[in-house]
Each structure stands twice: as C-alpha cells, then as structure tokens.
Amino acid sequence: MRDELARFVDSRIPVQVIGGTVVRVDQTRAVCDVQPADDHAPELLDVQLRAVDDGSSKGFVLWPVVGSLVLVGLVENDPNHCVVLQTSRVEAFTLASQTDSLAALLADLLAAIEHLTVTTAVGPSGPPINLPAFQQLAQRAATLFRS
C-alpha cells in the first residue's frame, strides 16, 4: 500500500530531479545514458544534453565525462524525456549562436595572432617569437570548445 501511494504521489509531481552517473555519451545526437544513484532504478537512455531538442546545433552544451556525476531533470516527470541539468566533470562545452561559435571565434583569434606582423623601421617583423605558445593555446582551445 505504501509503495502504491508513493508511486501515485510521485506521478503527480510535475518535475523531478535524479542524481546518477554518466555511462555513455553520444556526441552526434547530443545525448547521454545515465545510471541513477538508486541501483534498482532503470538506466535513463538518451538523456538530452541540450535544454531543447529542436535539431539545432546552436546554444550551450556541457559535454560530461563518462563516469561523472550528473543531475537529470525529468520533463513533466517523464523518465523518457530527460535533460542533464548539471555535471561534476566536463570534457568540453559548446557555445554557439545562430551565426558563430566560441570555438570558431577563438580559433580565428589565435590564427590571427600566429600571423601577426609588426611594421618596424627595417620592415615587417617575422612570426611572433612566442608562436609555439599560441599554437599550444589553439590546441587547448580546440580540445575544450566544440563548434
């Protein structure tokens, strides 16, 4: 009786948050699978990494590390319609508007710095003396930010 009452009450709650662990990330579809902290609960499949699944690659996405802890929101208390709300560890993230992304902006900025020349009394300068440092920054940015 107690279990039936709990199920009835839970079904009436409009929003529920579940803690769990990421077991798989599908970057192509921007979803992940999550094993709830309650070991008896079924695995949550295709949990959205974007707040809204509108087919767009724009907006903000945190790409969780497999094995990281997450908070999952159940939209209208439907375990088949979930979204990651927060993650303990991030592999990368995407921030993109309709016309640009942070990844593209940083790549363009660092490429421009790598080709920077300064006019001097004896003519234009060569590549920046710290070019390898800028190339390392470009590699780090490409790892952290996704288009």
Chimera marker file (.cmm) of the C-alpha trace (Angstrom):
<marker_set name="trace">
<marker id="1" x="0.000" y="0.000" z="0.000" r="1" g="1" b="0" radius="0.5"/>
<marker id="2" x="2.803" y="2.393" z="0.932" r="1" g="1" b="0" radius="0.5"/>
<marker id="3" x="4.597" y="1.745" z="-2.389" r="1" g="1" b="0" radius="0.5"/>
<marker id="4" x="1.401" y="2.311" z="-4.363" r="1" g="1" b="0" radius="0.5"/>
<marker id="5" x="0.775" y="5.592" z="-2.553" r="1" g="1" b="0" radius="0.5"/>
<marker id="6" x="4.372" y="6.697" z="-3.185" r="1" g="1" b="0" radius="0.5"/>
<marker id="7" x="4.035" y="5.901" z="-6.912" r="1" g="1" b="0" radius="0.5"/>
<marker id="8" x="0.756" y="7.814" z="-7.071" r="1" g="1" b="0" radius="0.5"/>
<marker id="9" x="2.255" y="10.875" z="-5.360" r="1" g="1" b="0" radius="0.5"/>
<marker id="10" x="5.435" y="10.716" z="-7.482" r="1" g="1" b="0" radius="0.5"/>
<marker id="11" x="3.365" y="10.599" z="-10.667" r="1" g="1" b="0" radius="0.5"/>
<marker id="12" x="1.671" y="13.872" z="-9.646" r="1" g="1" b="0" radius="0.5"/>
<marker id="13" x="4.914" y="15.800" z="-9.093" r="1" g="1" b="0" radius="0.5"/>
<marker id="14" x="5.447" y="17.967" z="-12.215" r="1" g="1" b="0" radius="0.5"/>
<marker id="15" x="9.258" y="17.997" z="-12.123" r="1" g="1" b="0" radius="0.5"/>
<marker id="16" x="11.689" y="15.550" z="-10.584" r="1" g="1" b="0" radius="0.5"/>
<marker id="17" x="15.493" y="15.634" z="-10.357" r="1" g="1" b="0" radius="0.5"/>
<marker id="18" x="17.542" y="12.436" z="-10.213" r="1" g="1" b="0" radius="0.5"/>
<marker id="19" x="21.243" y="12.044" z="-9.457" r="1" g="1" b="0" radius="0.5"/>
<marker id="20" x="23.247" y="9.496" z="-11.397" r="1" g="1" b="0" radius="0.5"/>
<marker id="21" x="26.410" y="8.559" z="-13.260" r="1" g="1" b="0" radius="0.5"/>
<marker id="22" x="27.065" y="9.020" z="-16.989" r="1" g="1" b="0" radius="0.5"/>
<marker id="23" x="27.669" y="5.647" z="-18.662" r="1" g="1" b="0" radius="0.5"/>
<marker id="24" x="27.741" y="6.731" z="-22.334" r="1" g="1" b="0" radius="0.5"/>
<marker id="25" x="27.867" y="9.967" z="-24.337" r="1" g="1" b="0" radius="0.5"/>
<marker id="26" x="26.684" y="10.214" z="-27.956" r="1" g="1" b="0" radius="0.5"/>
<marker id="27" x="28.195" y="13.423" z="-29.325" r="1" g="1" b="0" radius="0.5"/>
<marker id="28" x="26.452" y="13.105" z="-32.682" r="1" g="1" b="0" radius="0.5"/>
<marker id="29" x="22.993" y="13.188" z="-31.092" r="1" g="1" b="0" radius="0.5"/>
<marker id="30" x="23.966" y="15.280" z="-28.022" r="1" g="1" b="0" radius="0.5"/>
<marker id="31" x="22.576" y="12.713" z="-25.579" r="1" g="1" b="0" radius="0.5"/>
<marker id="32" x="23.938" y="10.500" z="-22.826" r="1" g="1" b="0" radius="0.5"/>
<marker id="33" x="22.833" y="7.463" z="-20.847" r="1" g="1" b="0" radius="0.5"/>
<marker id="34" x="22.710" y="7.768" z="-17.056" r="1" g="1" b="0" radius="0.5"/>
<marker id="35" x="22.598" y="5.124" z="-14.337" r="1" g="1" b="0" radius="0.5"/>
<marker id="36" x="20.556" y="6.602" z="-11.467" r="1" g="1" b="0" radius="0.5"/>
<marker id="37" x="22.126" y="6.573" z="-7.999" r="1" g="1" b="0" radius="0.5"/>
<marker id="38" x="19.284" y="4.251" z="-6.957" r="1" g="1" b="0" radius="0.5"/>
<marker id="39" x="20.720" y="0.969" z="-8.269" r="1" g="1" b="0" radius="0.5"/>
<marker id="40" x="17.226" y="-0.504" z="-8.586" r="1" g="1" b="0" radius="0.5"/>
<marker id="41" x="16.120" y="2.233" z="-10.990" r="1" g="1" b="0" radius="0.5"/>
<marker id="42" x="16.403" y="1.530" z="-14.719" r="1" g="1" b="0" radius="0.5"/>
<marker id="43" x="19.086" y="3.272" z="-16.754" r="1" g="1" b="0" radius="0.5"/>
<marker id="44" x="17.932" y="6.560" z="-18.283" r="1" g="1" b="0" radius="0.5"/>
<marker id="45" x="18.576" y="6.390" z="-22.031" r="1" g="1" b="0" radius="0.5"/>
<marker id="46" x="19.085" y="9.280" z="-24.453" r="1" g="1" b="0" radius="0.5"/>
<marker id="47" x="19.147" y="12.000" z="-21.801" r="1" g="1" b="0" radius="0.5"/>
<marker id="48" x="19.349" y="15.317" z="-23.663" r="1" g="1" b="0" radius="0.5"/>
<marker id="49" x="22.473" y="17.458" z="-23.262" r="1" g="1" b="0" radius="0.5"/>
<marker id="50" x="20.669" y="20.415" z="-24.846" r="1" g="1" b="0" radius="0.5"/>
<marker id="51" x="17.793" y="22.008" z="-22.963" r="1" g="1" b="0" radius="0.5"/>
<marker id="52" x="15.544" y="21.706" z="-26.016" r="1" g="1" b="0" radius="0.5"/>
<marker id="53" x="15.788" y="19.060" z="-28.730" r="1" g="1" b="0" radius="0.5"/>
<marker id="54" x="14.991" y="21.234" z="-31.740" r="1" g="1" b="0" radius="0.5"/>
<marker id="55" x="17.524" y="19.672" z="-34.121" r="1" g="1" b="0" radius="0.5"/>
<marker id="56" x="19.793" y="22.703" z="-33.862" r="1" g="1" b="0" radius="0.5"/>
<marker id="57" x="23.480" y="22.565" z="-33.014" r="1" g="1" b="0" radius="0.5"/>
<marker id="58" x="23.276" y="26.055" z="-31.527" r="1" g="1" b="0" radius="0.5"/>
<marker id="59" x="23.067" y="27.055" z="-27.877" r="1" g="1" b="0" radius="0.5"/>
<marker id="60" x="25.019" y="25.882" z="-24.834" r="1" g="1" b="0" radius="0.5"/>
<marker id="61" x="26.036" y="22.275" z="-24.139" r="1" g="1" b="0" radius="0.5"/>
<marker id="62" x="28.124" y="20.785" z="-21.333" r="1" g="1" b="0" radius="0.5"/>
<marker id="63" x="29.692" y="17.536" z="-22.567" r="1" g="1" b="0" radius="0.5"/>
<marker id="64" x="30.046" y="15.336" z="-19.451" r="1" g="1" b="0" radius="0.5"/>
<marker id="65" x="32.885" y="12.901" z="-18.891" r="1" g="1" b="0" radius="0.5"/>
<marker id="66" x="31.826" y="9.237" z="-18.819" r="1" g="1" b="0" radius="0.5"/>
<marker id="67" x="31.746" y="8.306" z="-15.130" r="1" g="1" b="0" radius="0.5"/>
<marker id="68" x="30.903" y="11.828" z="-13.969" r="1" g="1" b="0" radius="0.5"/>
<marker id="69" x="28.016" y="12.535" z="-11.633" r="1" g="1" b="0" radius="0.5"/>
<marker id="70" x="25.044" y="14.382" z="-13.095" r="1" g="1" b="0" radius="0.5"/>
<marker id="71" x="21.713" y="15.801" z="-12.055" r="1" g="1" b="0" radius="0.5"/>
<marker id="72" x="18.971" y="14.844" z="-14.501" r="1" g="1" b="0" radius="0.5"/>
<marker id="73" x="15.662" y="16.667" z="-14.766" r="1" g="1" b="0" radius="0.5"/>
<marker id="74" x="12.585" y="14.718" z="-15.828" r="1" g="1" b="0" radius="0.5"/>
<marker id="75" x="10.454" y="16.953" z="-18.025" r="1" g="1" b="0" radius="0.5"/>
<marker id="76" x="6.847" y="16.653" z="-16.835" r="1" g="1" b="0" radius="0.5"/>
<marker id="77" x="8.011" y="13.735" z="-14.668" r="1" g="1" b="0" radius="0.5"/>
<marker id="78" x="8.541" y="11.592" z="-17.786" r="1" g="1" b="0" radius="0.5"/>
<marker id="79" x="11.610" y="9.306" z="-17.482" r="1" g="1" b="0" radius="0.5"/>
<marker id="80" x="11.643" y="9.100" z="-21.300" r="1" g="1" b="0" radius="0.5"/>
<marker id="81" x="12.077" y="12.880" z="-21.619" r="1" g="1" b="0" radius="0.5"/>
<marker id="82" x="15.093" y="13.924" z="-19.546" r="1" g="1" b="0" radius="0.5"/>
<marker id="83" x="17.764" y="16.610" z="-19.678" r="1" g="1" b="0" radius="0.5"/>
<marker id="84" x="21.133" y="16.924" z="-17.914" r="1" g="1" b="0" radius="0.5"/>
<marker id="85" x="20.955" y="19.882" z="-15.549" r="1" g="1" b="0" radius="0.5"/>
<marker id="86" x="24.486" y="19.777" z="-14.111" r="1" g="1" b="0" radius="0.5"/>
<marker id="87" x="27.607" y="17.621" z="-14.261" r="1" g="1" b="0" radius="0.5"/>
<marker id="88" x="30.535" y="17.109" z="-11.902" r="1" g="1" b="0" radius="0.5"/>
<marker id="89" x="33.145" y="16.893" z="-14.679" r="1" g="1" b="0" radius="0.5"/>
<marker id="90" x="33.090" y="18.428" z="-18.146" r="1" g="1" b="0" radius="0.5"/>
<marker id="91" x="35.040" y="17.070" z="-21.118" r="1" g="1" b="0" radius="0.5"/>
<marker id="92" x="34.241" y="20.112" z="-23.273" r="1" g="1" b="0" radius="0.5"/>
<marker id="93" x="31.488" y="22.581" z="-23.959" r="1" g="1" b="0" radius="0.5"/>
<marker id="94" x="29.778" y="24.228" z="-26.893" r="1" g="1" b="0" radius="0.5"/>
<marker id="95" x="28.575" y="27.807" z="-27.010" r="1" g="1" b="0" radius="0.5"/>
<marker id="96" x="27.150" y="28.798" z="-30.386" r="1" g="1" b="0" radius="0.5"/>
<marker id="97" x="24.803" y="31.469" z="-31.677" r="1" g="1" b="0" radius="0.5"/>
<marker id="98" x="22.933" y="31.362" z="-34.979" r="1" g="1" b="0" radius="0.5"/>
<marker id="99" x="25.968" y="32.783" z="-36.804" r="1" g="1" b="0" radius="0.5"/>
<marker id="100" x="29.080" y="31.963" z="-34.769" r="1" g="1" b="0" radius="0.5"/>
<marker id="101" x="30.565" y="29.815" z="-32.028" r="1" g="1" b="0" radius="0.5"/>
<marker id="102" x="33.080" y="30.402" z="-29.279" r="1" g="1" b="0" radius="0.5"/>
<marker id="103" x="35.255" y="27.626" z="-30.744" r="1" g="1" b="0" radius="0.5"/>
<marker id="104" x="35.382" y="29.332" z="-34.157" r="1" g="1" b="0" radius="0.5"/>
<marker id="105" x="35.985" y="32.749" z="-32.608" r="1" g="1" b="0" radius="0.5"/>
<marker id="106" x="38.948" y="31.523" z="-30.544" r="1" g="1" b="0" radius="0.5"/>
<marker id="107" x="40.386" y="29.565" z="-33.482" r="1" g="1" b="0" radius="0.5"/>
<marker id="108" x="40.210" y="32.674" z="-35.687" r="1" g="1" b="0" radius="0.5"/>
<marker id="109" x="41.717" y="34.880" z="-32.970" r="1" g="1" b="0" radius="0.5"/>
<marker id="110" x="44.648" y="32.552" z="-32.327" r="1" g="1" b="0" radius="0.5"/>
<marker id="111" x="45.252" y="32.073" z="-36.067" r="1" g="1" b="0" radius="0.5"/>
<marker id="112" x="45.369" y="35.865" z="-36.499" r="1" g="1" b="0" radius="0.5"/>
<marker id="113" x="47.864" y="36.173" z="-33.640" r="1" g="1" b="0" radius="0.5"/>
<marker id="114" x="50.053" y="33.449" z="-35.184" r="1" g="1" b="0" radius="0.5"/>
<marker id="115" x="50.272" y="35.510" z="-38.388" r="1" g="1" b="0" radius="0.5"/>
<marker id="116" x="50.764" y="38.822" z="-36.604" r="1" g="1" b="0" radius="0.5"/>
<marker id="117" x="53.433" y="41.107" z="-38.027" r="1" g="1" b="0" radius="0.5"/>
<marker id="118" x="54.500" y="44.490" z="-36.789" r="1" g="1" b="0" radius="0.5"/>
<marker id="119" x="55.916" y="47.205" z="-39.003" r="1" g="1" b="0" radius="0.5"/>
<marker id="120" x="59.352" y="48.296" z="-37.811" r="1" g="1" b="0" radius="0.5"/>
<marker id="121" x="61.969" y="50.740" z="-39.096" r="1" g="1" b="0" radius="0.5"/>
<marker id="122" x="63.648" y="47.915" z="-41.031" r="1" g="1" b="0" radius="0.5"/>
<marker id="123" x="60.430" y="46.391" z="-42.416" r="1" g="1" b="0" radius="0.5"/>
<marker id="124" x="57.771" y="43.961" z="-41.173" r="1" g="1" b="0" radius="0.5"/>
<marker id="125" x="58.627" y="41.613" z="-38.342" r="1" g="1" b="0" radius="0.5"/>
<marker id="126" x="58.610" y="37.841" z="-38.663" r="1" g="1" b="0" radius="0.5"/>
<marker id="127" x="56.292" y="35.476" z="-36.840" r="1" g="1" b="0" radius="0.5"/>
<marker id="128" x="55.833" y="36.192" z="-33.128" r="1" g="1" b="0" radius="0.5"/>
<marker id="129" x="58.738" y="34.832" z="-31.078" r="1" g="1" b="0" radius="0.5"/>
<marker id="130" x="56.232" y="33.048" z="-28.850" r="1" g="1" b="0" radius="0.5"/>
<marker id="131" x="54.443" y="31.355" z="-31.782" r="1" g="1" b="0" radius="0.5"/>
<marker id="132" x="54.696" y="27.873" z="-30.178" r="1" g="1" b="0" radius="0.5"/>
<marker id="133" x="52.842" y="29.170" z="-27.110" r="1" g="1" b="0" radius="0.5"/>
<marker id="134" x="49.990" y="30.439" z="-29.304" r="1" g="1" b="0" radius="0.5"/>
<marker id="135" x="49.899" y="27.133" z="-31.185" r="1" g="1" b="0" radius="0.5"/>
<marker id="136" x="49.588" y="25.277" z="-27.859" r="1" g="1" b="0" radius="0.5"/>
<marker id="137" x="46.753" y="27.614" z="-26.839" r="1" g="1" b="0" radius="0.5"/>
<marker id="138" x="44.989" y="26.850" z="-30.127" r="1" g="1" b="0" radius="0.5"/>
<marker id="139" x="45.281" y="23.098" z="-29.453" r="1" g="1" b="0" radius="0.5"/>
<marker id="140" x="43.957" y="23.506" z="-25.902" r="1" g="1" b="0" radius="0.5"/>
<marker id="141" x="41.039" y="25.628" z="-27.124" r="1" g="1" b="0" radius="0.5"/>
<marker id="142" x="40.175" y="23.047" z="-29.800" r="1" g="1" b="0" radius="0.5"/>
<marker id="143" x="40.022" y="20.374" z="-27.087" r="1" g="1" b="0" radius="0.5"/>
<marker id="144" x="37.892" y="22.405" z="-24.677" r="1" g="1" b="0" radius="0.5"/>
<marker id="145" x="35.490" y="24.140" z="-27.069" r="1" g="1" b="0" radius="0.5"/>
<marker id="146" x="33.374" y="22.385" z="-29.690" r="1" g="1" b="0" radius="0.5"/>
<marker id="147" x="31.643" y="24.006" z="-32.638" r="1" g="1" b="0" radius="0.5"/>
<link id1="1" id2="2" r="1" g="1" b="0" radius="0.2"/>
<link id1="2" id2="3" r="1" g="1" b="0" radius="0.2"/>
<link id1="3" id2="4" r="1" g="1" b="0" radius="0.2"/>
<link id1="4" id2="5" r="1" g="1" b="0" radius="0.2"/>
<link id1="5" id2="6" r="1" g="1" b="0" radius="0.2"/>
<link id1="6" id2="7" r="1" g="1" b="0" radius="0.2"/>
<link id1="7" id2="8" r="1" g="1" b="0" radius="0.2"/>
<link id1="8" id2="9" r="1" g="1" b="0" radius="0.2"/>
<link id1="9" id2="10" r="1" g="1" b="0" radius="0.2"/>
<link id1="10" id2="11" r="1" g="1" b="0" radius="0.2"/>
<link id1="11" id2="12" r="1" g="1" b="0" radius="0.2"/>
<link id1="12" id2="13" r="1" g="1" b="0" radius="0.2"/>
<link id1="13" id2="14" r="1" g="1" b="0" radius="0.2"/>
<link id1="14" id2="15" r="1" g="1" b="0" radius="0.2"/>
<link id1="15" id2="16" r="1" g="1" b="0" radius="0.2"/>
<link id1="16" id2="17" r="1" g="1" b="0" radius="0.2"/>
<link id1="17" id2="18" r="1" g="1" b="0" radius="0.2"/>
<link id1="18" id2="19" r="1" g="1" b="0" radius="0.2"/>
<link id1="19" id2="20" r="1" g="1" b="0" radius="0.2"/>
<link id1="20" id2="21" r="1" g="1" b="0" radius="0.2"/>
<link id1="21" id2="22" r="1" g="1" b="0" radius="0.2"/>
<link id1="22" id2="23" r="1" g="1" b="0" radius="0.2"/>
<link id1="23" id2="24" r="1" g="1" b="0" radius="0.2"/>
<link id1="24" id2="25" r="1" g="1" b="0" radius="0.2"/>
<link id1="25" id2="26" r="1" g="1" b="0" radius="0.2"/>
<link id1="26" id2="27" r="1" g="1" b="0" radius="0.2"/>
<link id1="27" id2="28" r="1" g="1" b="0" radius="0.2"/>
<link id1="28" id2="29" r="1" g="1" b="0" radius="0.2"/>
<link id1="29" id2="30" r="1" g="1" b="0" radius="0.2"/>
<link id1="30" id2="31" r="1" g="1" b="0" radius="0.2"/>
<link id1="31" id2="32" r="1" g="1" b="0" radius="0.2"/>
<link id1="32" id2="33" r="1" g="1" b="0" radius="0.2"/>
<link id1="33" id2="34" r="1" g="1" b="0" radius="0.2"/>
<link id1="34" id2="35" r="1" g="1" b="0" radius="0.2"/>
<link id1="35" id2="36" r="1" g="1" b="0" radius="0.2"/>
<link id1="36" id2="37" r="1" g="1" b="0" radius="0.2"/>
<link id1="37" id2="38" r="1" g="1" b="0" radius="0.2"/>
<link id1="38" id2="39" r="1" g="1" b="0" radius="0.2"/>
<link id1="39" id2="40" r="1" g="1" b="0" radius="0.2"/>
<link id1="40" id2="41" r="1" g="1" b="0" radius="0.2"/>
<link id1="41" id2="42" r="1" g="1" b="0" radius="0.2"/>
<link id1="42" id2="43" r="1" g="1" b="0" radius="0.2"/>
<link id1="43" id2="44" r="1" g="1" b="0" radius="0.2"/>
<link id1="44" id2="45" r="1" g="1" b="0" radius="0.2"/>
<link id1="45" id2="46" r="1" g="1" b="0" radius="0.2"/>
<link id1="46" id2="47" r="1" g="1" b="0" radius="0.2"/>
<link id1="47" id2="48" r="1" g="1" b="0" radius="0.2"/>
<link id1="48" id2="49" r="1" g="1" b="0" radius="0.2"/>
<link id1="49" id2="50" r="1" g="1" b="0" radius="0.2"/>
<link id1="50" id2="51" r="1" g="1" b="0" radius="0.2"/>
<link id1="51" id2="52" r="1" g="1" b="0" radius="0.2"/>
<link id1="52" id2="53" r="1" g="1" b="0" radius="0.2"/>
<link id1="53" id2="54" r="1" g="1" b="0" radius="0.2"/>
<link id1="54" id2="55" r="1" g="1" b="0" radius="0.2"/>
<link id1="55" id2="56" r="1" g="1" b="0" radius="0.2"/>
<link id1="56" id2="57" r="1" g="1" b="0" radius="0.2"/>
<link id1="57" id2="58" r="1" g="1" b="0" radius="0.2"/>
<link id1="58" id2="59" r="1" g="1" b="0" radius="0.2"/>
<link id1="59" id2="60" r="1" g="1" b="0" radius="0.2"/>
<link id1="60" id2="61" r="1" g="1" b="0" radius="0.2"/>
<link id1="61" id2="62" r="1" g="1" b="0" radius="0.2"/>
<link id1="62" id2="63" r="1" g="1" b="0" radius="0.2"/>
<link id1="63" id2="64" r="1" g="1" b="0" radius="0.2"/>
<link id1="64" id2="65" r="1" g="1" b="0" radius="0.2"/>
<link id1="65" id2="66" r="1" g="1" b="0" radius="0.2"/>
<link id1="66" id2="67" r="1" g="1" b="0" radius="0.2"/>
<link id1="67" id2="68" r="1" g="1" b="0" radius="0.2"/>
<link id1="68" id2="69" r="1" g="1" b="0" radius="0.2"/>
<link id1="69" id2="70" r="1" g="1" b="0" radius="0.2"/>
<link id1="70" id2="71" r="1" g="1" b="0" radius="0.2"/>
<link id1="71" id2="72" r="1" g="1" b="0" radius="0.2"/>
<link id1="72" id2="73" r="1" g="1" b="0" radius="0.2"/>
<link id1="73" id2="74" r="1" g="1" b="0" radius="0.2"/>
<link id1="74" id2="75" r="1" g="1" b="0" radius="0.2"/>
<link id1="75" id2="76" r="1" g="1" b="0" radius="0.2"/>
<link id1="76" id2="77" r="1" g="1" b="0" radius="0.2"/>
<link id1="77" id2="78" r="1" g="1" b="0" radius="0.2"/>
<link id1="78" id2="79" r="1" g="1" b="0" radius="0.2"/>
<link id1="79" id2="80" r="1" g="1" b="0" radius="0.2"/>
<link id1="80" id2="81" r="1" g="1" b="0" radius="0.2"/>
<link id1="81" id2="82" r="1" g="1" b="0" radius="0.2"/>
<link id1="82" id2="83" r="1" g="1" b="0" radius="0.2"/>
<link id1="83" id2="84" r="1" g="1" b="0" radius="0.2"/>
<link id1="84" id2="85" r="1" g="1" b="0" radius="0.2"/>
<link id1="85" id2="86" r="1" g="1" b="0" radius="0.2"/>
<link id1="86" id2="87" r="1" g="1" b="0" radius="0.2"/>
<link id1="87" id2="88" r="1" g="1" b="0" radius="0.2"/>
<link id1="88" id2="89" r="1" g="1" b="0" radius="0.2"/>
<link id1="89" id2="90" r="1" g="1" b="0" radius="0.2"/>
<link id1="90" id2="91" r="1" g="1" b="0" radius="0.2"/>
<link id1="91" id2="92" r="1" g="1" b="0" radius="0.2"/>
<link id1="92" id2="93" r="1" g="1" b="0" radius="0.2"/>
<link id1="93" id2="94" r="1" g="1" b="0" radius="0.2"/>
<link id1="94" id2="95" r="1" g="1" b="0" radius="0.2"/>
<link id1="95" id2="96" r="1" g="1" b="0" radius="0.2"/>
<link id1="96" id2="97" r="1" g="1" b="0" radius="0.2"/>
<link id1="97" id2="98" r="1" g="1" b="0" radius="0.2"/>
<link id1="98" id2="99" r="1" g="1" b="0" radius="0.2"/>
<link id1="99" id2="100" r="1" g="1" b="0" radius="0.2"/>
<link id1="100" id2="101" r="1" g="1" b="0" radius="0.2"/>
<link id1="101" id2="102" r="1" g="1" b="0" radius="0.2"/>
<link id1="102" id2="103" r="1" g="1" b="0" radius="0.2"/>
<link id1="103" id2="104" r="1" g="1" b="0" radius="0.2"/>
<link id1="104" id2="105" r="1" g="1" b="0" radius="0.2"/>
<link id1="105" id2="106" r="1" g="1" b="0" radius="0.2"/>
<link id1="106" id2="107" r="1" g="1" b="0" radius="0.2"/>
<link id1="107" id2="108" r="1" g="1" b="0" radius="0.2"/>
<link id1="108" id2="109" r="1" g="1" b="0" radius="0.2"/>
<link id1="109" id2="110" r="1" g="1" b="0" radius="0.2"/>
<link id1="110" id2="111" r="1" g="1" b="0" radius="0.2"/>
<link id1="111" id2="112" r="1" g="1" b="0" radius="0.2"/>
<link id1="112" id2="113" r="1" g="1" b="0" radius="0.2"/>
<link id1="113" id2="114" r="1" g="1" b="0" radius="0.2"/>
<link id1="114" id2="115" r="1" g="1" b="0" radius="0.2"/>
<link id1="115" id2="116" r="1" g="1" b="0" radius="0.2"/>
<link id1="116" id2="117" r="1" g="1" b="0" radius="0.2"/>
<link id1="117" id2="118" r="1" g="1" b="0" radius="0.2"/>
<link id1="118" id2="119" r="1" g="1" b="0" radius="0.2"/>
<link id1="119" id2="120" r="1" g="1" b="0" radius="0.2"/>
<link id1="120" id2="121" r="1" g="1" b="0" radius="0.2"/>
<link id1="121" id2="122" r="1" g="1" b="0" radius="0.2"/>
<link id1="122" id2="123" r="1" g="1" b="0" radius="0.2"/>
<link id1="123" id2="124" r="1" g="1" b="0" radius="0.2"/>
<link id1="124" id2="125" r="1" g="1" b="0" radius="0.2"/>
<link id1="125" id2="126" r="1" g="1" b="0" radius="0.2"/>
<link id1="126" id2="127" r="1" g="1" b="0" radius="0.2"/>
<link id1="127" id2="128" r="1" g="1" b="0" radius="0.2"/>
<link id1="128" id2="129" r="1" g="1" b="0" radius="0.2"/>
<link id1="129" id2="130" r="1" g="1" b="0" radius="0.2"/>
<link id1="130" id2="131" r="1" g="1" b="0" radius="0.2"/>
<link id1="131" id2="132" r="1" g="1" b="0" radius="0.2"/>
<link id1="132" id2="133" r="1" g="1" b="0" radius="0.2"/>
<link id1="133" id2="134" r="1" g="1" b="0" radius="0.2"/>
<link id1="134" id2="135" r="1" g="1" b="0" radius="0.2"/>
<link id1="135" id2="136" r="1" g="1" b="0" radius="0.2"/>
<link id1="136" id2="137" r="1" g="1" b="0" radius="0.2"/>
<link id1="137" id2="138" r="1" g="1" b="0" radius="0.2"/>
<link id1="138" id2="139" r="1" g="1" b="0" radius="0.2"/>
<link id1="139" id2="140" r="1" g="1" b="0" radius="0.2"/>
<link id1="140" id2="141" r="1" g="1" b="0" radius="0.2"/>
<link id1="141" id2="142" r="1" g="1" b="0" radius="0.2"/>
<link id1="142" id2="143" r="1" g="1" b="0" radius="0.2"/>
<link id1="143" id2="144" r="1" g="1" b="0" radius="0.2"/>
<link id1="144" id2="145" r="1" g="1" b="0" radius="0.2"/>
<link id1="145" id2="146" r="1" g="1" b="0" radius="0.2"/>
<link id1="146" id2="147" r="1" g="1" b="0" radius="0.2"/>
</marker_set>
